[in-house]
Amino acid sequence: MLMRRKRVRIETDRLTLRPPQHGDYRDWSGIREESRDFLAPWEPTWAPDHLTRRAFTNRVYWAQRSLAADRALPLFLFERSSGALVGAITLDNFQRGPSQAATLGYWVGQRHARKGYMSEAVRATVHHAFTQLDLSRITAGCLAENAPSRGLLEKCGFKYEGVAQAYLKINGRWRNHVLYAMLRADRRGVKG
């Protein structure tokens, strides 16, 4: 069965969000490498080939297949004024049918952190998910000590739901995560 590529492009005041493309490799590997120490405490341990062109090519093919099969929405964030790659955001683990749910994940390069780019991207992605993808529930998790990520989710209207024990293997250890969710029908608490 031939799967059709879906074209997705989301524009915000300062960002363009779109799926990764093969030509993004140098920008992606550069920002990931320069942000390695900044990202490592919050992410799964990188495979030895994480920054290779081959691994990136596999990432792009995964993104294309996931979009075509309606399983995920992987997006890179580009600063509109400069074209610089800022980070990435992904809606993944789509559950269709009665739940209409997905999981949100994101990262931002160290030099772009604390500039409001990710809150802009989260709001735009959530809006797209609720209005274009017909999702009803979006969940996100982060380490309890990741105050910037918790603040981001709360600022964007996500509500705290609890703790998931040994939720993800982060930096080589199974770690508990605090879980947040946003429902399409419940936008109370959205700030800014």
ABEGO torsion letter per residue (X at the ends): XBBBBBBBBBBBAABBBBBBBAAAAAAAAAAAAAAAAAAAAABBBBBAAAABAAAAAAAAAAAAAAAAAGABBBBBBBBAAAGBBAEBBBBBGBBBEAAGBBBBBBBBBAAABGAGAAAAAAAAAAAAAAAAAGBABBBBBBBAABAAAAAAAAAAGBBBAEBBBGABBBGGBBBBBBBBBBBAABABGBBX
